[in-house]
Amino acid sequence: MPTITGFKCVDKSGFPILCDAFGNNVAIRCPSCSTPILVIARKNQRGSDPTHVSTCVACKLRIWIKVYEKKRLLIVHQIKENLSAIDL
C-alpha cells in the first residue's frame, strides 16, 4: 500500500491538477467540472487502475491514477467514454 501524503497531481500532459493526498487517499478536483473525486491508491480500489475507475458524481467523468513513489507524483488519467444517464 503506497502512502501518498503530499504527492503532487498532474494530468498525463504534465499540467498540474489540484488535489489533497493523505495516506492512501486522494481528493482530486475534477478536470471537467471541479467537483472533488475520491481516489484510493490501493490495489483493486476506486481509481487505482483503468479497470477500477473513480467517477465524478456531477459530470460522470471517469478517472484513475498512476503512482510514482520515487517522484512523489500522481498521474491522473481520464477515461474518454463517460457514462450516460442510462448507465446510472
N, CA, C and O atoms as CSV, one atom per row, in Angstrom:
chain,resi,resn,atom,element,x,y,z
A,1,MET,N,N,0.844,-1.180,0.000
A,1,MET,CA,C,0.000,0.000,0.000
A,1,MET,C,C,0.884,1.235,0.000
A,1,MET,O,O,1.628,1.451,0.957
A,2,PRO,N,N,0.825,2.058,-1.051
A,2,PRO,CA,C,1.626,3.278,-1.070
A,2,PRO,C,C,1.037,4.349,-0.148
A,2,PRO,O,O,-0.181,4.492,-0.036
A,3,THR,N,N,1.913,5.084,0.499
A,3,THR,CA,C,1.490,6.259,1.248
A,3,THR,C,C,1.769,7.454,0.360
A,3,THR,O,O,2.917,7.697,-0.011
A,4,ILE,N,N,0.737,8.200,0.014
A,4,ILE,CA,C,0.873,9.260,-0.975
A,4,ILE,C,C,0.709,10.654,-0.377
A,4,ILE,O,O,0.459,11.614,-1.107
A,5,THR,N,N,0.844,10.775,0.933
A,5,THR,CA,C,0.687,12.069,1.598
A,5,THR,C,C,1.614,13.107,0.966
A,5,THR,O,O,2.822,12.895,0.860
A,6,GLY,N,N,1.033,14.223,0.553
A,6,GLY,CA,C,1.812,15.319,-0.003
A,6,GLY,C,C,2.227,15.166,-1.449
A,6,GLY,O,O,2.926,16.036,-1.968
A,7,PHE,N,N,1.833,14.102,-2.122
A,7,PHE,CA,C,2.179,13.932,-3.530
A,7,PHE,C,C,1.493,15.011,-4.362
A,7,PHE,O,O,0.438,15.521,-3.983
A,8,LYS,N,N,2.095,15.350,-5.490
A,8,LYS,CA,C,1.503,16.295,-6.431
A,8,LYS,C,C,0.771,15.522,-7.510
A,8,LYS,O,O,1.138,14.392,-7.834
A,9,CYS,N,N,-0.277,16.138,-8.071
A,9,CYS,CA,C,-1.069,15.528,-9.147
A,9,CYS,C,C,-0.876,16.315,-10.429
A,9,CYS,O,O,-0.864,17.546,-10.431
A,10,VAL,N,N,-0.726,15.579,-11.519
A,10,VAL,CA,C,-0.679,16.177,-12.849
A,10,VAL,C,C,-1.481,15.296,-13.798
A,10,VAL,O,O,-1.706,14.117,-13.525
A,11,ASP,N,N,-1.912,15.880,-14.918
A,11,ASP,CA,C,-2.543,15.042,-15.934
A,11,ASP,C,C,-1.434,14.408,-16.766
A,11,ASP,O,O,-0.255,14.658,-16.516
A,12,LYS,N,N,-1.797,13.598,-17.744
A,12,LYS,CA,C,-0.764,12.878,-18.497
A,12,LYS,C,C,0.095,13.790,-19.368
A,12,LYS,O,O,1.128,13.363,-19.883
A,13,SER,N,N,-0.331,15.060,-19.539
A,13,SER,CA,C,0.480,16.041,-20.257
A,13,SER,C,C,1.416,16.806,-19.331
A,13,SER,O,O,2.250,17.586,-19.793
A,14,GLY,N,N,1.281,16.585,-18.018
A,14,GLY,CA,C,2.124,17.276,-17.046
A,14,GLY,C,C,1.505,18.528,-16.460
A,14,GLY,O,O,2.145,19.224,-15.673
A,15,PHE,N,N,0.251,18.830,-16.838
A,15,PHE,CA,C,-0.437,20.018,-16.320
A,15,PHE,C,C,-0.902,19.744,-14.889
A,15,PHE,O,O,-1.545,18.721,-14.653
A,16,PRO,N,N,-0.599,20.627,-13.921
A,16,PRO,CA,C,-0.990,20.402,-12.521
A,16,PRO,C,C,-2.505,20.332,-12.328
A,16,PRO,O,O,-3.264,21.063,-12.964
A,17,ILE,N,N,-2.923,19.437,-11.438
A,17,ILE,CA,C,-4.321,19.289,-11.054
A,17,ILE,C,C,-4.384,19.433,-9.538
A,17,ILE,O,O,-3.594,18.817,-8.823
A,18,LEU,N,N,-5.317,20.238,-9.044
A,18,LEU,CA,C,-5.447,20.405,-7.606
A,18,LEU,C,C,-5.875,19.097,-6.955
A,18,LEU,O,O,-6.796,18.425,-7.420
A,19,CYS,N,N,-5.188,18.748,-5.868
A,19,CYS,CA,C,-5.516,17.526,-5.155
A,19,CYS,C,C,-5.095,17.646,-3.695
A,19,CYS,O,O,-4.308,18.518,-3.325
A,20,ASP,N,N,-5.634,16.756,-2.883
A,20,ASP,CA,C,-5.256,16.651,-1.482
A,20,ASP,C,C,-4.992,15.178,-1.216
A,20,ASP,O,O,-5.924,14.386,-1.070
A,21,ALA,N,N,-3.711,14.816,-1.153
A,21,ALA,CA,C,-3.321,13.421,-0.967
A,21,ALA,C,C,-2.925,13.188,0.485
A,21,ALA,O,O,-2.081,13.898,1.031
A,22,PHE,N,N,-3.544,12.184,1.107
A,22,PHE,CA,C,-3.246,11.863,2.500
A,22,PHE,C,C,-3.386,10.361,2.712
A,22,PHE,O,O,-4.406,9.771,2.355
A,23,GLY,N,N,-2.365,9.748,3.289
A,23,GLY,CA,C,-2.389,8.296,3.486
A,23,GLY,C,C,-2.397,7.603,2.147
A,23,GLY,O,O,-1.476,7.777,1.349
A,24,ASN,N,N,-3.431,6.812,1.890
A,24,ASN,CA,C,-3.573,6.188,0.573
A,24,ASN,C,C,-4.778,6.750,-0.173
A,24,ASN,O,O,-5.202,6.194,-1.187
A,25,ASN,N,N,-5.331,7.858,0.333
A,25,ASN,CA,C,-6.496,8.502,-0.291
A,25,ASN,C,C,-6.097,9.823,-0.918
A,25,ASN,O,O,-5.184,10.500,-0.446
A,26,VAL,N,N,-6.786,10.180,-1.979
A,26,VAL,CA,C,-6.544,11.477,-2.601
A,26,VAL,C,C,-7.869,12.024,-3.111
A,26,VAL,O,O,-8.640,11.323,-3.766
A,27,ALA,N,N,-8.115,13.295,-2.795
A,27,ALA,CA,C,-9.259,14.015,-3.352
A,27,ALA,C,C,-8.710,14.856,-4.497
A,27,ALA,O,O,-7.805,15.669,-4.313
A,28,ILE,N,N,-9.270,14.645,-5.672
A,28,ILE,CA,C,-8.809,15.329,-6.882
A,28,ILE,C,C,-9.917,16.228,-7.381
A,28,ILE,O,O,-11.079,15.824,-7.419
A,29,ARG,N,N,-9.566,17.448,-7.765
A,29,ARG,CA,C,-10.554,18.331,-8.381
A,29,ARG,C,C,-10.797,17.831,-9.796
A,29,ARG,O,O,-9.863,17.696,-10.587
A,30,CYS,N,N,-12.061,17.558,-10.108
A,30,CYS,CA,C,-12.409,17.045,-11.433
A,30,CYS,C,C,-11.906,18.003,-12.508
A,30,CYS,O,O,-12.215,19.193,-12.460
A,31,PRO,N,N,-11.138,17.507,-13.476
A,31,PRO,CA,C,-10.641,18.363,-14.551
A,31,PRO,C,C,-11.750,18.935,-15.424
A,31,PRO,O,O,-11.537,19.915,-16.138
A,32,SER,N,N,-12.926,18.332,-15.372
A,32,SER,CA,C,-14.031,18.769,-16.212
A,32,SER,C,C,-14.939,19.790,-15.528
A,32,SER,O,O,-15.310,20.794,-16.136
A,33,CYS,N,N,-15.302,19.535,-14.250
A,33,CYS,CA,C,-16.299,20.393,-13.603
A,33,CYS,C,C,-15.902,20.904,-12.215
A,33,CYS,O,O,-16.673,21.636,-11.594
A,34,SER,N,N,-14.731,20.538,-11.719
A,34,SER,CA,C,-14.178,20.990,-10.431
A,34,SER,C,C,-14.786,20.342,-9.193
A,34,SER,O,O,-14.464,20.755,-8.079
A,35,THR,N,N,-15.648,19.348,-9.344
A,35,THR,CA,C,-16.193,18.621,-8.203
A,35,THR,C,C,-15.098,17.702,-7.648
A,35,THR,O,O,-14.343,17.128,-8.433
A,36,PRO,N,N,-14.984,17.542,-6.327
A,36,PRO,CA,C,-13.981,16.613,-5.785
A,36,PRO,C,C,-14.292,15.162,-6.149
A,36,PRO,O,O,-15.448,14.739,-6.130
A,37,ILE,N,N,-13.251,14.412,-6.477
A,37,ILE,CA,C,-13.367,12.983,-6.775
A,37,ILE,C,C,-12.420,12.256,-5.830
A,37,ILE,O,O,-11.252,12.629,-5.717
A,38,LEU,N,N,-12.907,11.230,-5.155
A,38,LEU,CA,C,-12.076,10.439,-4.262
A,38,LEU,C,C,-11.438,9.284,-5.019
A,38,LEU,O,O,-12.104,8.563,-5.763
A,39,VAL,N,N,-10.135,9.122,-4.815
A,39,VAL,CA,C,-9.381,8.025,-5.406
A,39,VAL,C,C,-8.595,7.356,-4.277
A,39,VAL,O,O,-8.095,8.037,-3.381
A,40,ILE,N,N,-8.485,6.038,-4.316
A,40,ILE,CA,C,-7.761,5.279,-3.302
A,40,ILE,C,C,-6.594,4.563,-3.975
A,40,ILE,O,O,-6.787,3.769,-4.895
A,41,ALA,N,N,-5.390,4.853,-3.509
A,41,ALA,CA,C,-4.181,4.310,-4.129
A,41,ALA,C,C,-3.830,2.944,-3.546
A,41,ALA,O,O,-2.724,2.735,-3.048
A,42,ARG,N,N,-4.771,2.033,-3.613
A,42,ARG,CA,C,-4.569,0.650,-3.180
A,42,ARG,C,C,-5.071,-0.256,-4.290
A,42,ARG,O,O,-6.019,0.080,-5.000
A,43,LYS,N,N,-4.436,-1.392,-4.433
A,43,LYS,CA,C,-4.806,-2.332,-5.479
A,43,LYS,C,C,-6.291,-2.683,-5.401
A,43,LYS,O,O,-6.819,-2.961,-4.324
A,44,ASN,N,N,-6.951,-2.665,-6.548
A,44,ASN,CA,C,-8.362,-3.019,-6.716
A,44,ASN,C,C,-9.337,-2.069,-6.007
A,44,ASN,O,O,-10.472,-2.454,-5.727
A,45,GLN,N,N,-8.916,-0.856,-5.720
A,45,GLN,CA,C,-9.801,0.129,-5.104
A,45,GLN,C,C,-10.192,1.184,-6.128
A,45,GLN,O,O,-9.622,1.253,-7.217
A,46,ARG,N,N,-11.164,1.997,-5.766
A,46,ARG,CA,C,-11.681,3.002,-6.704
A,46,ARG,C,C,-10.577,3.942,-7.175
A,46,ARG,O,O,-9.895,4.578,-6.371
A,47,GLY,N,N,-10.419,4.015,-8.487
A,47,GLY,CA,C,-9.443,4.909,-9.100
A,47,GLY,C,C,-8.019,4.394,-9.126
A,47,GLY,O,O,-7.104,5.141,-9.471
A,48,SER,N,N,-7.809,3.138,-8.770
A,48,SER,CA,C,-6.448,2.613,-8.677
A,48,SER,C,C,-5.869,2.138,-10.011
A,48,SER,O,O,-4.653,2.005,-10.145
A,49,ASP,N,N,-6.730,1.882,-10.992
A,49,ASP,CA,C,-6.260,1.422,-12.306
A,49,ASP,C,C,-7.406,1.551,-13.309
A,49,ASP,O,O,-8.529,1.871,-12.919
A,50,PRO,N,N,-7.143,1.308,-14.587
A,50,PRO,CA,C,-8.184,1.507,-15.607
A,50,PRO,C,C,-9.406,0.607,-15.453
A,50,PRO,O,O,-10.462,0.916,-16.006
A,51,THR,N,N,-9.293,-0.488,-14.725
A,51,THR,CA,C,-10.458,-1.353,-14.532
A,51,THR,C,C,-11.211,-1.032,-13.245
A,51,THR,O,O,-12.296,-1.566,-13.019
A,52,HIS,N,N,-10.654,-0.171,-12.404
A,52,HIS,CA,C,-11.297,0.248,-11.155
A,52,HIS,C,C,-11.324,1.775,-11.105
A,52,HIS,O,O,-10.671,2.384,-10.257
A,53,VAL,N,N,-12.068,2.381,-12.001
A,53,VAL,CA,C,-12.078,3.836,-12.126
A,53,VAL,C,C,-12.905,4.483,-11.018
A,53,VAL,O,O,-13.743,3.840,-10.386
A,54,SER,N,N,-12.651,5.761,-10.803
A,54,SER,CA,C,-13.452,6.575,-9.907
A,54,SER,C,C,-14.258,7.533,-10.774
A,54,SER,O,O,-13.735,8.075,-11.747
A,55,THR,N,N,-15.520,7.746,-10.432
A,55,THR,CA,C,-16.418,8.530,-11.272
A,55,THR,C,C,-16.850,9.810,-10.575
A,55,THR,O,O,-17.238,9.781,-9.407
A,56,CYS,N,N,-16.787,10.923,-11.276
A,56,CYS,CA,C,-17.263,12.208,-10.760
A,56,CYS,C,C,-18.780,12.135,-10.604
A,56,CYS,O,O,-19.481,11.737,-11.535
A,57,VAL,N,N,-19.285,12.515,-9.437
A,57,VAL,CA,C,-20.730,12.445,-9.203
A,57,VAL,C,C,-21.490,13.507,-9.988
A,57,VAL,O,O,-22.685,13.349,-10.236
A,58,ALA,N,N,-20.816,14.589,-10.384
A,58,ALA,CA,C,-21.500,15.667,-11.101
A,58,ALA,C,C,-21.535,15.450,-12.615
A,58,ALA,O,O,-22.607,15.476,-13.219
A,59,CYS,N,N,-20.381,15.239,-13.225
A,59,CYS,CA,C,-20.330,15.177,-14.693
A,59,CYS,C,C,-20.069,13.770,-15.237
A,59,CYS,O,O,-20.061,13.567,-16.451
A,60,LYS,N,N,-19.854,12.791,-14.336
A,60,LYS,CA,C,-19.648,11.383,-14.690
A,60,LYS,C,C,-18.313,11.101,-15.384
A,60,LYS,O,O,-18.141,10.023,-15.953
A,61,LEU,N,N,-17.354,12.053,-15.351
A,61,LEU,CA,C,-16.027,11.792,-15.880
A,61,LEU,C,C,-15.388,10.681,-15.055
A,61,LEU,O,O,-15.482,10.685,-13.827
A,62,ARG,N,N,-14.748,9.744,-15.716
A,62,ARG,CA,C,-14.113,8.617,-15.027
A,62,ARG,C,C,-12.599,8.785,-15.078
A,62,ARG,O,O,-12.028,9.057,-16.134
A,63,ILE,N,N,-11.950,8.620,-13.913
A,63,ILE,CA,C,-10.505,8.791,-13.836
A,63,ILE,C,C,-9.867,7.649,-13.057
A,63,ILE,O,O,-10.547,6.910,-12.346
A,64,TRP,N,N,-8.553,7.515,-13.201
A,64,TRP,CA,C,-7.745,6.618,-12.392
A,64,TRP,C,C,-6.359,7.238,-12.280
A,64,TRP,O,O,-6.003,8.108,-13.075
A,65,ILE,N,N,-5.572,6.798,-11.297
A,65,ILE,CA,C,-4.264,7.391,-11.078
A,65,ILE,C,C,-3.154,6.356,-11.201
A,65,ILE,O,O,-3.347,5.168,-10.943
A,66,LYS,N,N,-2.005,6.839,-11.596
A,66,LYS,CA,C,-0.771,6.058,-11.602
A,66,LYS,C,C,0.153,6.709,-10.581
A,66,LYS,O,O,0.395,7.914,-10.648
A,67,VAL,N,N,0.670,5.928,-9.638
A,67,VAL,CA,C,1.500,6.444,-8.561
A,67,VAL,C,C,2.976,6.254,-8.908
A,67,VAL,O,O,3.403,5.155,-9.262
A,68,TYR,N,N,3.749,7.336,-8.803
A,68,TYR,CA,C,5.196,7.298,-8.958
A,68,TYR,C,C,5.803,7.684,-7.614
A,68,TYR,O,O,6.005,8.863,-7.327
A,69,GLU,N,N,6.091,6.669,-6.790
A,69,GLU,CA,C,6.527,6.917,-5.417
A,69,GLU,C,C,7.847,7.677,-5.339
A,69,GLU,O,O,7.970,8.598,-4.531
A,70,LYS,N,N,8.829,7.319,-6.150
A,70,LYS,CA,C,10.134,7.979,-6.073
A,70,LYS,C,C,10.062,9.449,-6.465
A,70,LYS,O,O,10.816,10.270,-5.943
A,71,LYS,N,N,9.161,9.784,-7.378
A,71,LYS,CA,C,8.999,11.179,-7.812
A,71,LYS,C,C,7.965,11.927,-6.974
A,71,LYS,O,O,7.794,13.136,-7.128
A,72,ARG,N,N,7.263,11.191,-6.070
A,72,ARG,CA,C,6.182,11.763,-5.250
A,72,ARG,C,C,5.153,12.444,-6.153
A,72,ARG,O,O,4.790,13.602,-5.949
A,73,LEU,N,N,4.697,11.693,-7.153
A,73,LEU,CA,C,3.834,12.227,-8.191
A,73,LEU,C,C,2.689,11.271,-8.498
A,73,LEU,O,O,2.864,10.053,-8.496
A,74,LEU,N,N,1.523,11.834,-8.761
A,74,LEU,CA,C,0.347,11.080,-9.192
A,74,LEU,C,C,-0.040,11.560,-10.577
A,74,LEU,O,O,-0.252,12.755,-10.782
A,75,ILE,N,N,-0.135,10.652,-11.521
A,75,ILE,CA,C,-0.590,10.983,-12.871
A,75,ILE,C,C,-2.063,10.616,-12.949
A,75,ILE,O,O,-2.435,9.466,-12.714
A,76,VAL,N,N,-2.900,11.593,-13.278
A,76,VAL,CA,C,-4.346,11.384,-13.372
A,76,VAL,C,C,-4.706,11.111,-14.827
A,76,VAL,O,O,-4.464,11.936,-15.708
A,77,HIS,N,N,-5.291,9.936,-15.062
A,77,HIS,CA,C,-5.718,9.537,-16.404
A,77,HIS,C,C,-7.235,9.610,-16.491
A,77,HIS,O,O,-7.942,9.271,-15.541
A,78,GLN,N,N,-7.723,10.055,-17.635
A,78,GLN,CA,C,-9.164,10.136,-17.870
A,78,GLN,C,C,-9.593,9.025,-18.814
A,78,GLN,O,O,-8.885,8.684,-19.762
A,79,ILE,N,N,-10.772,8.467,-18.537
A,79,ILE,CA,C,-11.403,7.528,-19.461
A,79,ILE,C,C,-12.328,8.369,-20.332
A,79,ILE,O,O,-13.252,9.005,-19.827
A,80,LYS,N,N,-12.086,8.371,-21.616
A,80,LYS,CA,C,-12.803,9.282,-22.516
A,80,LYS,C,C,-14.289,8.985,-22.651
A,80,LYS,O,O,-15.079,9.914,-22.817
A,81,GLU,N,N,-14.698,7.715,-22.586
A,81,GLU,CA,C,-16.105,7.380,-22.741
A,81,GLU,C,C,-16.791,7.570,-21.392
A,81,GLU,O,O,-16.623,6.746,-20.493
A,82,ASN,N,N,-17.558,8.639,-21.243
A,82,ASN,CA,C,-18.263,8.900,-19.993
A,82,ASN,C,C,-19.544,8.086,-19.918
A,82,ASN,O,O,-20.080,7.658,-20.940
A,83,LEU,N,N,-20.028,7.877,-18.707
A,83,LEU,CA,C,-21.276,7.149,-18.518
A,83,LEU,C,C,-22.463,7.973,-18.999
A,83,LEU,O,O,-22.470,9.195,-18.851
A,84,SER,N,N,-23.432,7.336,-19.554
A,84,SER,CA,C,-24.644,8.039,-19.942
A,84,SER,C,C,-25.642,7.936,-18.804
A,84,SER,O,O,-25.412,7.193,-17.850
A,85,ALA,N,N,-26.727,8.656,-18.883
A,85,ALA,CA,C,-27.762,8.627,-17.854
A,85,ALA,C,C,-28.347,7.221,-17.708
A,85,ALA,O,O,-28.797,6.849,-16.625
A,86,ILE,N,N,-28.343,6.444,-18.783
A,86,ILE,CA,C,-28.887,5.088,-18.754
A,86,ILE,C,C,-28.024,4.188,-17.882
A,86,ILE,O,O,-28.541,3.272,-17.244
A,87,ASP,N,N,-26.689,4.440,-17.842
A,87,ASP,CA,C,-25.766,3.613,-17.070
A,87,ASP,C,C,-25.858,3.845,-15.564
A,87,ASP,O,O,-25.280,3.083,-14.790
A,88,LEU,N,N,-26.566,4.870,-15.142
A,88,LEU,CA,C,-26.662,5.172,-13.719
A,88,LEU,C,C,-27.570,4.194,-13.100
A,88,LEU,O,O,-27.808,4.250,-11.894
